[in-house]
Amino acid sequence: MIKKGTLIREVKTNPDPIFENTTANRTLVWMVTRVNPKTYSVKCVEGYWKGHGCNIHKNFKPEYTDVYGTTTRYEVIA
């Protein structure tokens, strides 16, 4: 169960050489700061977005691949 203070790791990978040194290959760690009715408010605590915040919809998929071949995986770490 995700609640305030939960840490979520977001890992993006894309094997295409065009995306080798881009944000398509990176890892961020988010901390849940607020649980809203439809979203989780999160703040980045590790990675290039450190200090920034955003919302993640509550029905997010734990793993998906976009049209460019970038695979995004979310995992609860604490």
Buried (B, 14 or more C-beta within 10 A) or exposed (E): EBEEEBBBBBBBBBEEEEBEEEEBBBEBBBBBEEBEEEBBBBBBEEBEBEEEEEEBEEEBEEEEEEEEEBBBBBEEEE
